[in-house]
Structures are given as C-alpha cells and as structure tokens.
C-alpha cells in the first residue's frame, strides 16, 4: 500500500466514523450497517499497511482515535439509557397495600408494563 493510498484510507475512515455517528443519531440502521461494513474493510486494509505515518497522517490517526472513542461513548451511554428504561418498565408500578387487619399485602400486578398482558 502506498503512502497516498494510506492517507486516502485514513481520511475515508475518519469520514466513515463521522457518518456512523450521524446515522446513529438519526436511527438510520440500514445506512449504519453499510457504513460499519465499510469501516471494517478500511480497518482491514490499514492493518496490512507497513508504511510509517508522516506527521499529517499521525494527526488524522489521532483524530480517528478520538472520534471513534466518541462513538463508543455514545453507544455505551445509549445502551445504559436503554437498560435503565427497561429496568424502569420492569419494576412494580403498583405499591403494596394494607389488608383489613393492618398487614402489608402484595399487589397482584407483577409490574411488567411491557409484558403484553392487560
């Protein structure tokens, strides 16, 4: 792989990572899948490159690392938010009550708002 091809691949990888974030924010899963395939191919191509990076390419590589970490943080934070939401919907939504003799009784609702049962 020549230095110019390496530079072009690095620039394209940076652009693909930025596109990946935009597709994620827009919830465009079809385009995201295509972009992720292209990203994997670029990474494979760059992994086989034995060229030393010049200063310009090192700056691009640093930006790629930064942008990729931003995407990873976005994915991780979103996954955490989804997990918290699912836990919320899985919790009991009816408090326990009191029986006639003053004891606590468990509600008959199991708390699963997403169970599909009425």
C-alpha distances in whole Angstrom, upper triangle without the diagonal:
4,7,8,6,7,10,11,10,12,15,15,16,18,20,20,22,24,25,25,28,30,30,31,34,35,35,33,32,31,28,27,26,24,22,22,20,18,17,17,14,12,13,12,9,9,11,8,6,8,8,11,12,14,18,17,14,17,19,17,17,20,21,19,21,24,24,23,26,28,28,28,32,33,32,34,37,37,37,40,42,42,43,46,47,47,49,52,52,53,56,59,60,64,66,68,72,75,78,81,82,80,77,73,72,69,68,67,64,61,59,56,56,53,55,56,59,62
4,5,5,6,9,10,11,12,14,15,16,18,20,21,22,25,25,26,29,30,31,33,35,36,36,34,34,32,30,29,29,26,24,24,23,20,19,20,17,15,16,15,12,11,13,11,8,9,7,10,11,12,16,15,13,16,18,17,16,20,21,20,22,25,25,24,27,29,29,30,33,34,34,36,38,39,39,42,44,44,45,48,49,49,51,53,54,55,58,61,62,66,68,70,74,77,80,83,84,82,79,75,74,71,70,69,66,63,61,58,58,55,57,58,62,64
4,5,5,6,9,10,10,12,14,15,17,18,20,21,23,24,25,27,29,30,31,33,35,35,34,33,33,29,29,29,26,24,24,23,20,19,20,18,15,16,16,13,11,14,13,9,10,7,8,8,9,12,11,9,12,15,13,14,17,18,17,19,22,22,22,25,27,27,28,31,32,32,34,37,37,38,40,42,43,44,46,48,48,50,52,53,54,57,60,61,65,66,69,73,76,79,82,83,80,78,74,73,70,69,69,65,62,60,57,57,54,57,58,61,64
4,5,5,6,8,10,11,12,14,15,17,18,20,21,22,24,26,27,28,30,32,33,34,32,32,31,28,27,27,25,22,23,22,19,19,20,18,14,16,17,13,12,15,15,12,13,10,12,11,11,13,12,10,14,15,13,14,18,18,17,20,22,22,22,25,27,27,28,31,32,32,34,36,37,38,40,42,42,44,46,47,48,50,52,53,54,56,60,61,64,66,69,72,76,78,82,83,80,78,74,73,70,69,68,65,62,60,57,56,54,56,57,61,63
4,5,5,6,9,10,10,12,14,15,16,18,20,21,22,24,26,26,28,30,31,32,30,29,28,25,24,24,22,20,20,19,16,16,17,14,11,13,14,10,9,13,12,10,12,10,13,12,13,16,14,11,15,16,14,14,18,18,16,19,22,21,21,24,26,25,27,30,30,30,32,35,35,36,38,40,40,42,44,45,46,48,50,50,52,54,58,58,62,64,67,70,74,76,80,81,78,76,72,71,67,66,66,62,60,57,54,54,51,53,54,58,60
4,5,5,6,9,10,10,12,14,15,16,19,20,21,23,25,25,27,29,30,31,29,28,28,25,24,24,22,19,19,18,15,14,15,13,10,11,12,9,7,10,10,7,10,8,10,8,10,13,11,8,11,13,11,11,15,15,14,16,19,18,18,21,23,23,24,27,28,28,30,32,33,33,36,38,38,40,42,43,44,46,48,49,49,52,56,56,60,62,64,68,71,74,78,79,76,73,70,69,65,64,64,61,58,55,53,52,49,52,53,56,59
4,5,5,6,9,10,11,12,14,15,17,18,20,22,23,24,26,28,29,30,28,28,28,25,24,24,22,19,20,20,16,15,17,15,12,13,15,12,10,13,14,11,13,10,11,9,9,11,9,6,10,11,9,10,13,13,12,15,17,17,18,21,22,22,24,26,27,27,30,32,32,33,36,37,38,39,42,42,44,46,47,48,49,52,55,56,60,61,64,68,71,74,77,78,76,73,70,69,65,64,64,61,58,55,53,52,50,52,53,57,59
4,5,5,6,9,10,11,12,14,16,16,18,20,21,22,24,26,27,28,26,26,25,22,21,22,19,17,18,18,14,13,15,14,10,13,14,11,10,14,15,12,15,13,14,12,13,14,12,10,13,13,10,12,15,14,13,16,18,17,18,21,22,21,23,26,26,27,29,31,31,33,35,36,37,39,41,42,43,45,46,47,48,51,55,55,59,61,63,67,70,73,77,78,75,73,69,68,65,63,63,59,57,54,51,51,48,50,51,55,57
4,5,5,6,9,10,10,12,14,15,16,18,20,20,22,24,25,26,24,24,23,20,19,19,17,14,15,14,11,10,12,10,7,9,11,8,7,11,12,10,14,13,14,12,14,16,13,10,13,14,10,11,14,14,11,14,17,16,15,19,20,19,21,24,24,24,27,29,29,30,33,34,34,36,38,39,40,42,44,45,46,48,52,52,56,58,61,64,68,70,74,75,72,70,66,65,62,60,60,57,54,51,49,48,45,48,48,52,54
4,5,5,6,9,10,11,13,14,15,17,19,20,21,23,25,25,24,24,24,20,19,20,18,15,15,16,12,11,13,12,8,9,12,10,8,11,13,11,14,12,13,10,12,13,10,7,10,10,7,7,10,10,8,11,13,13,13,16,17,17,19,21,22,22,25,27,27,28,31,32,33,34,37,37,38,40,42,43,44,47,50,51,55,56,59,63,66,69,72,73,71,68,64,64,60,59,59,55,53,50,48,47,44,47,48,52,54
4,5,5,6,9,10,11,12,14,16,17,18,20,22,23,24,23,23,23,19,18,20,18,14,16,16,13,12,14,14,10,12,15,13,11,15,17,15,17,15,16,13,14,14,11,9,11,11,7,9,12,10,9,12,14,12,13,17,17,17,19,22,22,23,25,27,27,29,31,32,33,35,37,37,39,41,42,43,45,47,50,51,55,56,59,63,66,69,72,74,71,68,65,64,61,59,59,56,53,50,48,47,44,47,48,52,54
4,5,5,6,9,10,10,12,14,15,16,18,20,21,22,20,20,20,16,15,16,14,11,13,13,10,9,12,11,8,11,13,12,11,15,16,15,18,17,18,16,17,17,14,12,14,14,10,11,14,12,10,14,15,13,13,17,17,16,19,21,21,21,24,26,26,27,30,31,31,33,35,36,37,39,41,41,43,45,49,49,53,55,58,61,65,67,71,72,70,67,63,62,59,58,57,54,51,48,46,45,42,45,45,49,51
4,5,5,6,9,10,10,13,14,15,16,19,20,20,19,19,19,16,14,15,13,10,10,11,8,6,9,10,6,8,11,11,10,12,15,14,17,17,17,15,17,17,15,12,13,13,9,9,12,10,7,10,12,10,10,14,14,13,15,18,18,18,21,23,23,24,27,28,28,30,33,33,34,36,38,39,40,43,46,47,50,52,55,58,62,65,68,69,67,64,61,59,56,55,54,51,48,46,43,42,40,42,43,47,49
4,5,5,6,9,10,11,13,14,16,17,19,20,19,19,20,16,15,17,15,12,12,14,12,9,12,13,10,11,15,14,12,15,18,17,19,18,18,15,17,16,13,11,12,11,8,8,10,7,5,9,10,8,9,12,12,12,14,17,16,17,20,22,22,23,26,27,27,30,31,32,33,36,37,38,40,42,45,46,49,51,54,57,61,64,67,68,66,63,60,59,55,54,54,51,48,45,43,42,40,42,43,47,49
4,5,5,6,9,10,11,12,14,16,17,18,17,18,18,14,13,15,14,10,12,14,11,10,13,14,11,13,16,16,15,18,20,19,22,21,21,18,19,19,16,14,16,14,11,12,14,11,9,12,13,10,11,14,14,13,16,18,17,18,21,22,22,24,26,27,27,30,32,32,33,36,37,38,39,42,45,45,49,51,54,57,61,64,67,68,66,64,60,59,55,54,54,50,48,45,42,41,39,42,42,46,48
4,5,5,6,9,10,10,12,14,15,16,14,15,14,11,10,12,10,6,8,10,8,6,10,11,9,11,14,14,14,17,19,19,22,22,22,20,21,21,18,16,18,17,13,13,15,12,10,13,13,10,10,14,13,11,14,17,16,16,19,21,20,22,24,25,25,28,30,30,31,34,35,35,37,40,43,43,47,49,52,55,59,62,65,66,64,62,58,57,53,52,51,48,45,42,40,39,36,39,39,43,45
4,5,5,6,9,10,11,13,14,15,14,15,15,13,10,12,12,8,9,11,10,7,11,13,11,11,15,16,15,17,20,20,22,22,22,20,21,21,18,16,17,15,12,12,13,10,8,10,10,7,6,10,10,8,11,13,12,13,16,17,17,19,21,22,23,25,27,27,29,31,32,33,35,37,41,41,45,46,49,53,56,59,63,64,61,59,55,54,51,49,49,45,43,40,38,37,34,37,38,42,44
4,5,5,6,9,10,11,13,14,14,15,16,13,11,14,14,10,11,14,13,11,14,16,14,15,18,19,18,20,23,23,25,25,25,22,23,22,19,17,18,16,13,14,14,11,9,12,11,7,8,11,10,9,12,14,12,14,17,17,17,19,22,22,23,25,27,27,29,31,32,33,35,37,41,41,44,46,49,52,56,59,62,64,61,59,55,54,51,49,49,46,43,40,38,37,35,37,38,42,44
4,5,5,6,8,10,11,12,11,12,13,9,8,11,11,7,10,12,11,10,14,15,14,16,19,19,19,21,24,24,27,26,27,24,25,25,22,20,21,19,16,17,17,14,12,15,14,11,11,14,13,10,14,16,14,14,18,19,17,20,22,22,22,25,27,27,28,31,32,32,34,37,40,40,44,46,49,52,56,59,62,63,61,59,55,54,50,49,48,45,43,40,37,35,33,36,37,40,42
4,6,5,6,9,10,10,10,10,11,9,6,9,9,6,7,11,10,9,12,14,14,14,17,19,18,20,23,23,27,27,27,25,26,26,23,21,22,20,17,17,18,15,12,14,14,10,9,12,11,8,11,13,11,11,15,16,15,16,19,19,19,22,24,24,25,28,29,30,31,34,37,37,41,43,46,49,53,56,59,61,58,56,52,51,47,46,45,42,39,37,34,33,30,33,34,37,39
4,5,5,6,9,10,10,11,13,11,9,12,13,10,11,14,14,12,15,18,17,17,20,22,21,23,26,26,29,28,29,26,27,26,24,22,22,20,17,17,17,14,13,14,13,9,9,11,9,6,10,11,8,9,13,13,12,15,17,17,18,20,22,22,24,26,27,28,30,32,35,35,39,41,44,47,51,54,57,59,56,54,50,49,46,44,44,40,38,35,33,31,29,32,33,37,38
4,5,5,6,8,9,11,13,10,9,13,13,11,12,16,15,14,17,20,19,20,23,24,23,25,28,28,31,31,31,28,29,28,25,24,24,22,19,20,20,17,15,17,16,12,13,15,12,10,13,14,11,12,16,16,14,17,19,19,19,22,24,23,25,27,28,28,31,33,36,36,40,42,45,48,52,54,58,59,57,55,51,50,47,45,45,41,39,36,33,32,30,33,33,37,38
4,5,5,6,5,7,9,7,6,9,10,9,10,14,14,13,16,18,18,19,22,23,23,25,28,28,32,32,32,30,31,30,27,26,26,25,22,22,22,19,17,19,18,14,14,16,14,11,14,15,12,12,16,16,14,16,19,18,18,21,23,22,23,26,27,27,29,32,35,35,39,41,44,47,51,53,57,58,56,54,50,49,45,43,43,39,37,34,32,30,27,30,31,34,36
4,5,5,6,7,10,9,7,10,12,11,11,15,15,14,17,19,19,20,22,24,24,25,28,29,32,32,33,30,32,31,28,27,27,25,22,22,22,19,17,18,17,14,13,14,12,9,11,12,9,9,12,12,10,12,15,15,14,17,19,19,20,23,24,24,26,28,32,32,35,38,41,44,48,50,54,55,53,51,47,45,42,40,40,36,34,31,29,27,25,28,28,32,34
4,5,8,10,13,12,10,14,16,14,15,18,19,17,20,23,22,23,26,27,27,28,32,32,35,35,35,32,33,32,29,28,28,26,23,23,23,20,19,19,18,14,15,16,13,10,13,13,9,10,13,13,10,13,16,14,14,18,19,18,20,23,23,24,26,28,31,31,35,37,40,43,47,49,53,54,52,50,46,45,42,40,40,36,34,31,29,27,25,28,29,32,33
4,5,9,11,10,10,13,15,14,15,18,19,18,21,23,23,24,27,28,28,30,33,33,37,36,37,34,35,34,31,30,30,28,25,26,26,23,21,22,21,17,18,19,16,14,16,17,13,13,17,16,13,16,18,17,16,20,21,20,21,24,25,24,27,29,32,32,35,38,41,44,48,50,54,55,53,51,47,46,43,40,40,36,35,32,29,27,25,28,28,32,33
4,6,9,9,8,11,13,13,14,17,18,18,20,22,23,24,26,28,28,29,32,33,37,37,37,35,36,36,33,31,31,30,27,27,27,24,22,23,22,18,18,19,17,14,16,16,13,12,15,15,12,14,17,15,14,18,19,18,19,22,23,22,24,27,30,30,33,36,39,42,46,48,52,53,51,49,45,44,40,38,38,34,32,29,26,24,22,25,25,29,30
4,6,6,6,9,10,11,12,15,16,16,18,20,21,22,24,26,27,28,31,32,35,35,36,34,35,35,32,30,31,30,26,26,27,24,22,23,23,19,18,20,18,15,17,18,15,14,18,18,15,16,20,19,17,21,23,21,22,25,26,25,27,30,33,33,37,39,42,45,49,52,55,57,54,52,49,47,43,41,40,37,35,32,29,27,25,27,27,31,32
4,6,5,6,9,10,10,12,14,15,16,18,20,21,22,24,25,26,29,30,34,34,36,33,35,35,33,30,31,30,27,26,27,24,22,23,23,19,18,20,19,15,16,18,15,13,17,18,15,15,19,18,17,19,22,21,21,24,25,25,26,29,33,33,36,39,42,45,49,51,54,56,54,52,48,46,42,40,39,36,34,31,28,26,23,26,26,30,32
4,5,5,7,9,10,11,13,14,16,17,19,20,22,23,25,26,28,30,33,34,35,34,35,36,33,30,32,31,27,27,28,26,23,24,25,21,20,22,21,17,19,21,18,17,20,21,18,19,23,22,20,23,26,24,24,28,29,28,30,33,36,36,39,42,45,48,52,54,57,59,57,55,51,49,46,43,42,39,36,34,31,29,26,28,28,32,34
4,5,5,6,9,10,11,12,14,16,17,18,20,21,22,24,26,27,31,31,33,31,32,32,30,27,29,28,24,24,25,23,20,22,22,19,18,20,19,16,18,20,18,16,20,21,19,20,23,23,22,24,27,26,26,30,31,30,32,35,38,38,42,44,47,50,54,56,60,61,59,57,53,52,48,46,45,41,39,37,33,32,29,31,31,35,37
4,5,5,6,9,10,10,12,14,15,16,18,20,21,22,25,26,29,30,31,29,31,31,28,26,27,26,22,22,23,20,18,19,19,16,14,17,16,12,14,17,14,13,16,18,16,16,20,20,19,22,24,23,24,27,28,28,30,33,36,36,40,42,45,48,52,54,58,59,57,55,51,49,46,44,43,40,37,35,32,30,28,30,30,34,36
4,5,5,6,9,10,11,13,14,15,17,19,20,21,23,25,29,29,31,29,32,32,30,27,28,27,24,23,24,22,19,20,21,18,16,19,18,15,16,19,17,14,18,20,17,17,21,22,20,22,25,25,25,28,29,29,30,33,37,37,41,43,46,49,53,55,58,60,58,55,52,50,46,44,43,40,37,35,32,31,28,30,30,34,36
4,5,5,6,9,10,11,13,14,16,17,19,20,22,23,27,28,29,28,30,31,28,25,27,26,23,22,24,22,19,21,22,19,17,20,20,16,18,21,19,17,21,23,21,21,25,25,24,26,29,28,28,31,33,33,34,37,40,41,44,47,50,53,56,59,62,64,62,59,55,54,50,48,47,44,41,39,36,35,31,33,34,37,40
4,5,5,6,9,10,11,12,14,15,16,18,20,21,25,25,27,25,27,27,25,22,23,23,19,19,20,18,15,17,18,15,13,17,16,13,15,18,17,15,19,21,19,20,23,24,23,25,28,28,28,31,33,33,34,37,40,41,44,47,50,53,57,59,62,64,62,59,55,54,50,49,48,44,42,39,36,35,32,35,35,39,41
4,5,5,6,9,10,10,12,14,15,16,19,20,24,24,26,24,27,27,25,22,23,23,19,18,20,18,14,16,17,14,12,15,15,12,13,16,15,14,17,19,18,18,21,22,21,23,26,26,27,29,31,31,32,35,39,39,43,45,48,51,55,57,61,62,60,57,54,52,48,47,46,43,40,38,35,34,31,33,34,38,40
4,5,5,6,9,10,11,12,14,15,17,19,23,24,26,24,27,28,26,23,24,24,21,19,22,20,17,18,20,17,15,18,19,16,16,20,19,17,20,23,21,21,25,26,25,26,29,29,29,32,34,34,35,38,41,42,46,48,51,54,58,60,63,65,62,60,56,54,51,49,48,45,42,40,37,36,33,35,36,39,42
4,5,5,6,9,10,11,12,14,16,17,21,21,23,22,24,25,23,20,21,22,18,17,20,18,15,17,19,16,14,18,19,16,17,21,20,18,22,24,23,23,27,28,27,29,32,32,32,35,37,37,38,41,44,45,48,51,53,57,60,63,66,67,65,63,59,57,54,52,51,48,45,43,40,39,36,38,39,43,45
4,5,5,6,9,10,11,12,15,16,19,20,21,20,22,23,21,17,18,19,15,14,16,15,11,13,15,13,11,14,15,13,14,18,17,16,19,21,21,21,24,26,25,27,30,30,31,33,35,35,36,39,43,43,47,49,52,55,59,61,65,66,64,61,57,56,52,51,50,47,44,42,39,38,36,38,39,42,45
4,5,5,6,9,10,10,13,15,18,19,21,20,23,24,23,19,20,21,18,16,18,17,14,15,17,15,13,16,17,15,15,19,19,17,19,22,22,22,25,27,26,27,30,31,31,33,35,36,36,39,43,44,47,49,52,55,59,61,65,66,64,61,57,56,52,51,50,47,44,42,39,39,36,38,39,42,45
4,5,5,6,9,10,11,13,17,18,20,19,22,24,22,19,20,21,18,16,19,19,15,17,20,18,15,19,20,18,19,22,22,21,23,26,25,25,28,30,29,31,34,34,34,37,39,39,40,43,46,47,51,53,55,59,63,65,68,69,67,64,61,59,56,54,54,50,47,45,42,42,39,41,42,45,48
4,5,5,6,8,10,11,15,15,17,16,19,20,18,15,16,18,14,13,16,16,12,14,17,15,14,17,19,17,18,21,22,21,23,26,26,26,29,30,30,32,34,35,35,38,40,40,41,44,47,48,52,54,57,60,64,66,70,71,68,66,62,61,57,56,55,52,49,47,44,43,41,43,44,47,50
4,5,5,6,9,10,13,14,16,15,18,20,18,15,15,17,14,12,15,15,11,12,15,15,12,15,17,16,16,20,20,19,21,24,24,24,27,29,29,30,33,34,34,36,38,39,40,42,46,47,51,53,55,59,62,64,68,69,66,64,60,59,55,54,54,51,48,46,43,43,40,42,43,47,49
4,5,5,7,9,12,14,17,17,20,22,21,17,18,20,17,15,18,18,15,16,19,18,16,19,21,19,19,23,24,22,24,27,27,27,30,32,31,32,35,36,36,38,41,41,41,44,48,49,53,55,57,60,64,66,70,71,68,65,62,61,57,56,55,52,49,47,44,44,41,43,44,48,51
4,5,6,7,11,12,15,15,18,20,19,15,17,19,16,14,18,18,15,17,20,19,17,20,23,21,21,25,26,25,27,30,30,30,32,34,34,35,38,39,39,41,44,44,45,47,51,52,56,58,60,64,67,69,73,74,72,69,65,64,60,59,59,55,52,50,48,47,44,46,47,51,54
4,5,5,9,10,12,11,15,17,16,12,13,16,13,11,14,15,13,14,17,17,15,18,21,20,20,23,24,24,26,28,29,29,32,34,34,35,38,39,39,41,43,44,45,47,51,52,56,57,60,63,67,69,73,74,71,68,65,64,60,59,59,56,53,50,48,48,45,47,48,52,54
4,6,8,10,12,13,16,19,18,15,15,17,15,13,16,17,14,14,18,18,16,18,21,20,20,23,25,24,25,28,29,29,31,34,34,34,37,39,39,40,43,44,44,46,50,52,55,57,59,63,66,68,72,73,70,67,64,63,59,59,58,55,52,50,47,47,45,46,48,51,54
4,6,9,12,13,17,20,20,16,17,20,18,15,19,20,17,18,22,22,20,22,25,24,24,27,29,28,29,32,33,32,35,37,37,38,41,42,42,44,46,47,47,50,54,55,59,60,62,66,69,72,75,76,74,71,67,66,63,62,61,58,55,53,50,51,48,49,51,54,57
4,6,9,10,13,16,16,13,14,17,15,13,17,19,16,17,21,21,20,22,25,24,25,28,29,29,30,33,34,34,36,38,38,39,42,43,44,45,48,49,49,52,55,57,60,62,64,68,71,73,77,78,75,73,69,68,65,64,63,60,57,55,52,52,50,51,53,56,59
4,7,9,13,16,17,13,14,18,17,15,18,20,18,19,22,23,22,24,27,27,27,30,32,31,32,35,36,36,38,41,41,42,44,46,46,48,50,51,52,54,58,59,63,64,66,70,73,76,79,80,77,74,71,70,67,66,66,63,60,58,55,55,53,54,56,59,62
4,6,9,13,13,11,12,15,15,13,16,19,17,18,22,23,22,24,27,27,27,30,32,32,33,36,37,37,39,41,42,43,45,47,47,49,51,52,53,55,59,60,64,65,67,71,74,77,81,81,78,76,72,71,68,67,67,64,61,59,56,56,54,56,57,61,63
4,7,10,11,9,9,13,13,12,14,17,17,17,20,22,21,23,26,26,27,29,31,32,33,35,36,37,39,41,42,43,45,47,47,49,51,52,53,55,59,60,64,65,67,71,74,77,80,81,78,75,72,71,68,67,67,64,61,59,57,56,54,56,58,61,64
4,7,8,5,6,9,10,9,11,14,14,15,17,19,19,21,23,24,25,27,29,29,31,33,34,35,37,39,40,41,43,44,45,47,49,50,51,53,57,58,62,63,65,69,72,75,79,79,76,74,70,70,66,66,66,63,60,57,55,55,52,55,56,60,62
4,6,5,6,9,10,10,12,14,15,16,18,20,21,22,24,26,27,29,30,31,33,34,36,37,39,40,42,43,45,46,48,49,51,52,53,55,59,60,63,64,67,71,74,77,80,81,78,76,72,72,68,68,68,65,62,59,57,57,55,57,59,62,64
4,5,5,6,9,10,11,12,14,15,17,18,20,21,23,24,26,27,29,30,31,33,35,36,37,39,41,42,43,45,47,48,49,51,52,54,58,58,62,63,66,69,72,75,79,79,76,74,71,70,67,66,67,64,61,58,56,56,54,56,58,61,63
4,5,5,6,9,10,11,12,14,15,17,18,20,21,23,24,26,27,29,30,32,33,35,36,38,39,41,42,43,45,47,48,50,51,53,56,57,61,62,65,68,71,74,78,79,76,73,70,69,66,65,66,62,60,57,55,54,52,55,56,59,61
4,5,5,6,9,10,10,12,14,15,16,18,20,21,22,24,25,27,28,30,31,32,34,36,37,39,40,42,43,45,46,48,49,51,54,55,59,60,63,66,70,72,76,77,74,71,68,67,64,63,63,60,57,55,52,52,50,52,54,57,59
4,5,5,6,9,10,10,12,14,15,17,18,20,21,23,24,26,27,28,30,31,33,34,36,37,39,40,42,43,45,47,48,49,53,54,57,58,61,65,68,71,74,75,72,70,66,66,63,62,62,59,56,53,51,51,49,52,53,57,59
4,5,5,6,9,10,11,12,14,15,17,18,20,21,23,24,26,27,29,30,31,33,35,36,37,39,41,42,43,45,46,48,52,52,56,57,60,63,66,69,73,74,71,68,65,64,61,61,61,58,55,52,50,50,48,51,52,55,57
4,5,5,6,9,10,10,12,14,15,16,18,20,21,22,24,25,27,28,30,31,33,34,36,37,39,40,42,43,45,46,50,51,54,56,58,62,65,68,72,72,70,67,64,63,60,59,59,56,53,50,48,47,46,48,50,53,55
4,5,5,6,9,10,10,12,14,15,16,18,20,21,22,24,26,27,28,30,31,33,34,36,37,39,40,42,43,45,49,49,53,54,57,60,64,67,70,71,68,66,62,61,58,57,58,54,52,49,47,46,44,47,48,52,54
4,5,5,6,9,10,11,12,14,15,17,18,20,21,22,24,26,27,29,30,31,33,35,36,37,39,41,42,43,47,48,51,52,55,59,62,65,68,69,66,64,60,60,57,56,56,53,50,48,46,45,44,46,48,51,53
4,5,5,6,8,10,10,12,14,15,16,18,20,21,22,24,26,27,28,30,31,33,34,36,37,39,40,42,46,46,50,51,54,57,61,64,67,68,65,63,59,59,55,55,55,52,49,46,44,43,42,44,46,49,51
4,5,5,6,8,10,10,12,14,15,16,18,20,21,22,24,26,27,28,30,31,33,34,36,37,39,41,44,45,49,50,53,56,59,62,66,67,64,62,58,57,54,53,53,50,47,44,42,42,40,42,44,47,49
4,6,5,6,9,10,10,12,14,15,16,18,20,21,22,24,26,27,28,30,31,33,34,36,37,39,43,43,47,48,51,54,58,60,64,65,62,59,56,55,52,51,52,48,46,43,41,41,39,41,43,46,49
4,5,5,6,9,10,11,12,14,15,16,18,20,21,22,24,26,27,29,30,31,33,35,36,38,41,42,45,46,49,53,56,59,62,63,60,58,54,54,51,50,51,47,45,42,40,39,38,41,42,46,47
4,5,5,6,9,10,11,12,14,15,16,18,20,21,23,24,26,27,29,30,31,33,35,36,40,40,44,45,48,52,55,58,62,62,59,57,54,53,50,49,49,46,43,40,38,37,36,39,40,43,45
4,5,5,6,9,10,11,12,14,15,16,18,20,21,22,24,26,27,29,30,32,33,35,38,39,43,44,47,50,54,57,60,61,58,56,52,51,48,47,47,44,41,39,36,36,34,37,38,42,44
4,5,5,6,8,10,10,12,14,15,16,18,20,21,22,24,25,27,28,30,31,33,37,37,41,42,45,48,51,54,58,59,56,53,50,49,46,45,46,42,40,37,35,35,33,36,38,41,43
4,5,5,6,9,10,10,12,14,15,16,18,20,21,22,24,26,27,29,30,32,35,36,39,40,43,47,50,53,57,57,54,52,49,48,45,44,45,41,39,36,34,33,32,35,36,40,41
4,5,5,6,9,10,10,12,14,15,16,18,20,21,22,24,26,27,28,30,34,34,38,40,43,46,49,52,56,57,54,52,48,47,44,43,43,40,37,34,32,31,29,32,34,37,39
4,5,5,6,8,10,10,12,14,15,16,18,20,21,22,24,26,27,29,32,33,37,38,41,44,48,50,54,55,52,50,46,45,42,41,41,38,35,33,31,30,28,31,33,36,38
4,5,5,6,8,10,10,12,14,15,16,18,20,21,22,24,25,27,31,31,35,36,39,42,45,48,52,53,50,47,44,43,40,39,40,37,34,31,29,29,28,31,33,36,37
4,6,5,6,8,10,10,12,14,15,16,18,20,21,23,24,26,29,30,33,35,38,41,45,48,51,52,49,47,43,43,39,38,39,35,33,30,28,27,26,29,30,33,35
4,6,5,6,9,10,10,12,14,15,16,18,20,21,22,24,28,29,32,34,37,40,44,46,50,51,48,46,42,41,38,37,37,34,31,28,26,25,24,26,28,31,33
4,5,5,6,9,10,11,12,14,15,16,18,20,21,23,26,27,31,32,35,38,42,44,48,49,46,44,40,39,36,35,36,32,29,27,25,25,23,26,28,31,33
4,5,5,6,9,10,11,12,14,15,16,19,20,21,25,25,29,30,33,36,40,43,46,47,44,42,38,38,35,34,34,31,28,25,24,23,22,25,27,30,32
4,5,5,6,9,10,10,12,14,15,17,18,20,24,24,28,29,32,36,39,42,46,47,44,42,38,37,34,32,33,29,27,24,22,21,20,23,25,28,29
4,5,5,6,9,10,11,12,14,15,16,18,22,23,27,28,31,34,38,41,44,45,43,40,36,35,32,31,31,28,25,22,20,20,18,21,23,26,28
4,5,5,6,9,10,10,12,14,15,17,20,21,25,26,29,32,36,38,42,43,40,38,34,33,30,29,30,26,24,21,19,19,18,21,24,26,28
4,5,5,6,9,10,11,12,14,16,19,19,23,24,27,31,34,37,41,42,39,37,33,32,29,28,28,25,23,20,18,17,17,20,22,25,26
4,5,5,6,9,10,11,12,14,18,18,22,24,27,30,34,36,40,41,39,36,33,31,28,27,27,23,21,18,16,15,14,17,19,22,23
4,5,5,6,9,10,10,12,16,17,21,22,25,29,32,34,38,39,37,34,30,29,26,25,25,22,19,16,15,15,14,16,19,21,23
4,5,5,6,9,10,11,14,15,19,20,23,26,30,32,36,37,34,32,28,27,24,23,24,21,18,15,14,14,14,17,20,22,23
4,5,5,6,9,10,13,14,17,19,22,25,29,32,35,37,34,32,28,27,24,22,22,19,17,14,12,11,11,14,17,19,20
4,5,5,6,9,12,13,17,19,21,25,28,31,34,36,33,31,27,26,22,21,21,17,15,12,10,10,9,11,14,16,18
4,5,5,6,10,12,15,16,19,22,26,28,32,33,31,28,24,23,20,19,19,16,13,10,10,10,11,13,16,18,19
4,5,5,9,9,13,14,17,20,24,27,30,32,29,27,23,22,19,17,18,15,13,9,9,9,10,13,16,17,18
4,6,8,8,12,14,17,20,24,26,30,31,29,27,23,22,18,16,16,13,11,7,6,5,7,9,12,13,14
4,7,9,12,14,16,19,23,25,29,30,28,25,22,20,16,15,15,11,9,6,5,7,7,9,12,13,15
4,6,9,11,13,16,20,22,26,27,25,22,18,17,14,13,13,10,8,5,6,8,10,12,15,15,16
4,6,7,9,13,16,19,22,24,21,19,15,14,10,9,10,7,6,4,7,9,12,12,15,14,14
4,7,10,12,16,19,22,24,22,20,16,15,12,9,11,8,8,5,8,8,12,13,15,14,14
4,7,9,13,15,18,20,18,17,13,11,9,7,9,7,8,7,10,11,15,15,17,15,14
4,6,10,13,16,18,15,14,10,9,8,7,10,9,11,10,13,14,18,18,20,19,18
4,7,10,13,14,12,10,7,6,5,5,9,10,11,11,15,17,20,20,22,20,19
4,7,10,12,9,8,6,5,7,7,10,12,14,14,18,19,23,23,24,22,20
4,7,8,6,5,4,5,8,10,13,15,17,18,22,23,26,26,28,25,24
4,5,5,5,6,6,9,11,13,16,18,20,23,25,28,27,29,26,24
4,6,7,9,10,13,14,16,19,22,23,27,28,31,30,32,29,27
4,6,9,10,14,16,18,21,23,25,28,30,33,32,34,31,30
4,7,9,13,15,18,20,22,23,27,28,32,31,33,30,29
4,6,10,13,15,18,20,21,25,26,30,29,31,28,27
4,7,9,13,15,16,17,21,23,26,25,28,25,24
4,6,9,12,13,15,18,21,24,22,25,22,21
4,6,9,10,11,15,17,20,19,21,19,18
4,5,8,9,13,14,18,16,18,16,15
4,6,9,12,13,16,14,16,13,12
4,6,8,10,12,11,13,10,10
4,6,9,11,9,12,10,11
4,6,9,9,12,11,11
4,5,5,8,9,10
4,6,7,8,9
4,6,8,10
4,5,8
4,7
4
